[in-house]
């Protein structure tokens, strides 16, 4: 499919999720099915400007993951320019600007989702991104800050900015991730107002919800986030539903969790091979990655609640492996 100037294998995108969609996670998900675009989670422009070495591990080997997007968050224009200049030496496909993050840190710093009530700053940042970046530029937003009253103004800014595509999560910043607040009508509205492709995001848990999302909003592509945690096969299941019209149920079991963990460890090792500039040991990084994902892999397995608690308390790789293999 064509998304702005990009030619992608399909219209499925793995969302940028901080401390979730790490390099090993992105590689792991791609082992199970084709993903049109994967995303490096938000990098703080101020951090790049003042301490660029601290972000090197997030960009290591990204050229092996193409097509891949790199997301920036920040509200300082000079820091944005410095960050774009720093990223020019890397091989990636999209520069994404975050104007949707609802975290307290982002709101306090007047960046991320805060930009949806500071539209003049947002427009300045977008125009600078388009001017200084040699890559296509995208914007990720929510439907508004407290409400959707600004959606027409946001659409006007998008149309004037020169960016290549827009991603919209179907909740306001205030709504955070509350399931009941998903607003597909506003996504459909902004799709009708902007002149560029739109990616939709929110509450896509499988093939049928993906189809419904596309039908109700008319977006060009869909982004999957939380539903991929513990279920790397979701992209394959959605593709199969699109082609065959059949929903594939995600089955959970201890045997599948063991299979997933083994493959995930291989993805971590693949990433860590020749990796430098880590703030901690490879062993610690590996434990954090495997422990976090092992908790997701065992979700919804009958009788695994206590196991997940024990997984969260493991202190080394051997202890973690023994917990998984003994069940």
N, C-alpha and C positions, 0 to 999 in steps of 0.2 A: 504494500500500500504506500501511497505518497502522503507524507505529513510535512507540509511546507516544502522545503527543498530536499527533504530526506526521503529515500526509498527504503522502506522497511519490509521485512519478511511477512509481518502481519500487524494487526491493529491492537496488539496486547503489549502493555507497558508495565514493568515492575516499578512500583513507587519508590521514591527516595524516603526511607524511614530511618531516622537517626538511631544508631546503635542496633539496628536490625538488618537493613540491607547492605551489609558490609561486603567487601570483595569476595570472601568465601561464600557468603549467602547468595550473591548474584550468580556466581559460577555454579553453585549447587542447583539453583532453580533451573538453570539452562541445561542441566543434565537430563531433565525430564521432558522437555519440550521447547519448541521455538518461542522466543520472546522477542518482539519487534525492537524494543528499546529497554535498556536497564539504566538505573540512575544512581549516581554517587550522591549520598545524602548531603544536606546543606553544610557548606564550609563557610565559616564566619570571615567576612572581608577584613574586619579589623585584625583578626588573628593572622591572616595572610600578610597584611601590610606590616605588622610589627614582628611577627615570628613565623615566617613562612615554613621553616623546617618542621614545625609542629604538624603540618598537614601533609607532609610527604607520604606518610604511610597510607593515607586515604586515596592517593593518586597513583600509587605504585602499580605498575603493570596494567593500567586502564586501557592501554592500546590493544591488549589482548581481548578486551570485552566489547569491542565495537560491534554494533552501534551502542554508544554509551553517552549519557548526559551527565554534566557536572552542575550541581546546584549551588548558588551563592545566596547568602543571607546577610543583610546589612543595610544601613540607611545613609552611610557617609559616602559622598560622591568620590572623594579622593581615594578612599579605601577600595571602592569598587574599581576604579581605574587601575590601581596598583594590582589588584587581584586578577583582573583580566589580563594585564601585562604578564603577570607571573604564570598564568595558565597557558599562555601562547606556546610555550615549549612542549606542551603535552598533546598527545594525539587523542582527541575525543570529538564528538559529533554535535553536541548541543550545549549551549550555555543557558542554564535555567535560573531565573530570578525568583526567589521565594518571597511571596507577599501573602502567605496564608498560615504560617506557623502560629499556633495558638498558645505556645508555652509562655509561662510567666516571664522567663528570661527574655524572650523576644519582645513581648509587650512592654516590659520595663525599659528595654533598650530602644523602643520605638522603631522596631524593625519587624520583618515577617508580617504576620497578620495585622499589625498596627498600621501598616502602610495603606490599608483599605479605608482608614479614616484620615489619612494624610496624603491625599491623591496628588497634590502638586509635587511632593517629593517622589512619589512612585513614578510619575511621568518623567521627571528629570532622570531618575535612575534607568528607566527603560530606554530613553533616547540615548543616554551615554553608553549603555550596553550595546545597542545596535551600532553606534558610531565606532566604538573601540574594539569590539570583538570580531575576529575573522570567522567565527562560527555562527551558525544560525542561533537566534535567541528565542527562548520561550519564557513564559511567565506562568507561575503556579499561584492560584488565588483560592479564596473561598467565596461564598455568595455575598459576603458583606462582613462588617464587623459585628454590630449588634443586630442588624436587620439587613434587608435586601434593597433598601431605598436608594442606594447609590449605584445600582447595577447599570443603569443607562450611562452614568458618568464614567464608570469603569470601562464600559464598552467603547465609549468615545476615545478614552485614553489609549486603549488597546489599538484601535483603528488608526490613531495618529502616530503611534510609537514606532511602527516599522518592524515589530517583532514577527516571528514566523509562525508560531502557534501558541495556543493558550490551553492550560490545564486548569480545570475548576473542580474543587471538592464541594460536594453538595450540602455544605453546612456553613453557618456563619462561624466566625472566630469564637464568639461567645458560646456556641453550641458544642465546641470541642469535638468529641467523638460519640455523642449520644445517638444511638441508633434511630430513635424515633424522630429525630430532627432532619433526616435526609430530605432534601428539597430538589426533586428532579425538574419541577416546573421552572425554577430560576435558571437551572442549567440549560433547559430548552430555550428560554428567553434570551440568554446571552449568546447562545449559538445562532439565533436568528438576527442578533444585532451586530456581531463582529464579522469581519470580512476574511478571516483566516481560519484554519482548521482548529477544532476544539477537541480536547481530550477530557473525558468525564471520569470522575473518581468518587467512590463512596458506596459501601454496602454491596460490593460485588463478591459473592461467595461461591459462585459456580456458573455453569453454562446458562441456566435458565435466568438467573438474575442478570447475567451479562447481556443476554438477548433482550430482556425487558428494558434494561438501562438504555441500550442503543435505540430500541423502538420508540421509547417515550421521550428521548432527548434529541435524537438525530445527530449526536456527536460523531466525530470521525474515528475516534479510538477510545479505548477504555484503559484505565490505570488500576492495577490491583495492588493493594497494600497489605493490610492486616490478615486477610484471608490466606495469604501465602505462607504465613508463619506456621510451621508444622505441616504444611501441605504444598510441597514444591510441585506437585502434579496438577495444580489448579489450572495452569496455563494450557496444558495438554487437554484437560477435561473440557475447558471452554472451547478450544479449537474443535474438538470432537463433537461437541454440542452444536456448534455452528455448521459443521459439515454434515452431520447425521441426524441432528435434532434430538439426540438422546442425552439425558443428564447422567453423568458418571458420578456415583457416590464415592466420597473419600472414605476408605476403610482404614481404621486404626487397629494396630495390634502390636504386641511386643516384638514379634518377628520383623514387622515393617520398621519399627523404631530402631531395631538393631541394624537393619539394612541401611536406613537413612544415616545413622550415626557413623557407620563405616565409610559411606560415601562422602559424608560431610568432612570427616577427618582427612580424606584424600584431597578434598578441595582446599582445606586449610593448609595442608603440607605443600600443595602446588603453589599456593599464594606465597607462603613463607620462604620457599626456596629462593635464596639470594636476597631476601628482603633485609634492608638495613634501616637505621634511623627509627627503630621502635622504642617507645618510652619504657617498655618493660620487656622481659624475656619472651622468646618464642613460645616457651612452654606455658607461660601465664596467658598469653594471647590465645593459644590453642585451647586451654582449659575454659576460658571465658566463652569462646565461640561454641565449643561442644556442649558445655553445661547449659547455656541459654537455649540452644536449639533442642537439646535432649528433653527439656521441660516441655517445649512445644510438641515434639514428636510423640510424647506420651499423653498428651491431652486427650480426653474423652475415652481413654482405655479404662475399662471397668476395673476398679480396685487400685488404680494408679495414683490416687491423690497423695497417699503417704509417700509413695516412691518419688513423686515430683518434689516433695518437701526435702527428702533426703538428697536428691540430685542437687538442689539449690545449695546444699551445705557441703558438698564435696570439696576437698582441698587439693586434690591432685588428679591426674588423668587416669591412673590405675584404679583409684577408688571409683571414679565415674564409670569407666568401662565395666568394672565388676558389677556395679549396680544394674546396668543395662543388660549384660549377658546372663545374669543370674535369674532373670525373669522370663 
